[in-house]
Amino acid sequence: MARVTVEDCVLKVPNRFNLVLLSAQRAREISGGGELTVERDNDKNPVVALREIAEGSIDLDNVRQALISSLQKHVESDEPKDDAMELLAADSNVAGVPYEAMQDGAEAEDLDVEGEALADEGDEAAGEGKAEAGDEA
């Protein structure tokens, strides 16, 4: 039965490769709950899909568009995408560090959470310690 069906389908879809793609897409639609346009007659979904194509009871353009949509990985959008750096620049406080401070060349370790430069407290304390030691000597 399927061989006769394929021969009938080649009249509707001359390229056998396209026929395979379209019939497989239609069989997937049937498996997903698509409405049958011919009697099942105890046939499996691929045979039913071929019979539908042979009889012309389905719109091949709709099946073709569904096939293309299912194979697309990335859909182009007409909207331009914002540059990530512009978005970062617009936010004046990223992760607790002002954007301007990072642009001035300050290292992240040199900035506290508020973005202000840390004074070398260790150096100041050491300087005071040396002054006290000098006073004692």
Stockholm file with secondary structure:
# STOCKHOLM 1.0

chainA/1-137         MARVTVEDCVLKVPNRFNLVLLSAQRAREISGGGELTVERDNDKNPVVALREIAEGSIDLDNVRQALISSLQKHVESDEPKDDAMELLAADSNVAGVPYEAMQDGAEAEDLDVEGEALADEGDEAAGEGKAEAGDEA
#=GR chainA/1-137 SS CHHHHHHHHHHHSCCHHHHHHHHHHHHHHHHTTCCCSSCCTTCCHHHHHHHHHHHTCSCHHHHHHHHHHHHCSCCCCSSCCCCHHHHHHHCSEETTEEHHHHHTTCCGGGBCTTSCBCCCHHHHHHHHHHHHHHHHC
#=GC SS_cons         CHHHHHHHHHHHSCCHHHHHHHHHHHHHHHHTTCCCSSCCTTCCHHHHHHHHHHHTCSCHHHHHHHHHHHHCSCCCCSSCCCCHHHHHHHCSEETTEEHHHHHTTCCGGGBCTTSCBCCCHHHHHHHHHHHHHHHHC
//
